[in-house]
Amino acid sequence: MSYHGIDANHKETLFNVGEKLFFSAEIEEFNEKSQEWKPYVTDDLQVELVMLDPWVRTTLVKGQGSTYLAEFHV
């Protein structure tokens, strides 16, 4: 899982209201038959950002491999 502000070097943990954030997560599942990890595939995965106010809930978009992405304003 990773997140950052407008540029990839912005790795703060505090963000300002109105600032654009980028979020990504690699999600995999274990296949017991093949004994291998494989990308988890779904079209209904969400991320939620909760602060005092406002809050954001958005659907993650499938990227390459096991990566899911979201782009939103705080």
Beta strands, then each sheet from edge to edge (+ up, - down):
strand 1: 2-4
strand 2: 20-26
strand 3: 28-31
strand 4: 36-39
strand 5: 46-50
strand 6: 55-59
strand 7: 61-62
strand 8: 67-73
sheet 1: 1+ 2- 8+ 7-
sheet 2: 3+ 4-
sheet 3: 5+ 6-
end
